Amino acid sequence: MAVNIEKYNEIRKELGRVTLVAVSKTKPNEDIQELYDLGQRDFGENYVQELVDKQAVLPKDIRWHFIGHLQTNKVKYIAPFVHLIHGVDSFKLLQEINKQGAKHDRIIDCLLQVHIAQEETKFGMDETELEEALAATAGLSHVRVCGLMGMASFSEDQAKVRNEFRQLKKLFDKIREWPVVNAEWTLLSMGMSGDYAIAVEEGSTLVRIGSLVFGARIYPDKGI
Ligand SMILES: *Cc1c(COP(=O)(O)O)cnc(C)c1O
């Protein structure tokens, strides 16, 4: 399975100033290196062990984004190097990230995940939880909350997807006015292979694209 360089260049051009996080989960190091050689530096992974293994051998100036559901007991493995943690969905997790950040003498940038899809399966906070988490974060000196992340419904209904992204952008803008927010409140992570164009139109600053660039993922355990 090869990297689709043509598609990659096309997306880069199309995105302009929007950051492309190339989602390399399940993909081999050679594929990552191939994009790296073209200048790509932001890569996203969603399994801790896989991320740790890749980080150890790939170029050190890669900015690794953790985009999956992060368990509290695994923060310590990625804390030394992770560039941005996208899917923070509890204050307890923020506290742990803060603790590990302190251990490594760094401030770890995070995004809070918001539940925007109508589907039950997606993780994320609601507005009240966000407000509480942000207020409490003021006391944490080794984590910096830089914005929001959300996943739209996996749906053919473009109007529905657009509406979910629009709600997230609205919330993002609204929170910017809250006194608890710091000056780094600048990042809105929304959009994947199937819906990134809509996400960008609705104000995304970071898209997370995997299969369009790297090809379909093969999960050995599912045999497909
Ligand atoms: C896998 C994944 C992506 C990329 O998905 P594609 O549809 O392959 O672009 C984006 N965001 C998250 C949170 C993911 O887990």
The ligand as a Tripos MOL2 file, in Angstrom:
@<TRIPOS>MOLECULE
LIG
   15    15     1     0     0
SMALL
NO_CHARGES

@<TRIPOS>ATOM
      1 C1         -8.3890    7.6030   12.2230 C.3       1 LIG1
      2 C2         -8.7570    8.9710   12.6220 C.ar      1 LIG1
      3 C3         -8.7410   10.0220   11.6880 C.ar      1 LIG1
      4 C4         -8.4140    9.8370   10.2170 C.3       1 LIG1
      5 O1         -9.4380    9.1620    9.5860 O.3       1 LIG1
      6 P1         -9.5250    9.0870    7.9790 P.3       1 LIG1
      7 O2        -10.9570    8.8910    7.7200 O.co2     1 LIG1
      8 O3         -8.6950    7.9230    7.5840 O.co2     1 LIG1
      9 O4         -9.0060   10.3550    7.4360 O.co2     1 LIG1
     10 C5         -9.0490   11.2920   12.1570 C.ar      1 LIG1
     11 N1         -9.3650   11.5240   13.4360 N.ar      1 LIG1
     12 C6         -9.3910   10.5360   14.3560 C.ar      1 LIG1
     13 C7         -9.7500   10.8740   15.7600 C.3       1 LIG1
     14 C8         -9.0930    9.2300   13.9850 C.ar      1 LIG1
     15 O5         -9.1290    8.2670   14.8990 O.3       1 LIG1
@<TRIPOS>BOND
     1     1     2 1
     2     2     3 ar
     3     2    14 ar
     4     3     4 1
     5     3    10 ar
     6     4     5 1
     7     5     6 1
     8     6     7 2
     9     6     8 1
    10     6     9 1
    11    10    11 ar
    12    11    12 ar
    13    12    13 1
    14    12    14 ar
    15    14    15 1
@<TRIPOS>SUBSTRUCTURE
     1 LIG1         1 GROUP 0 **** ****
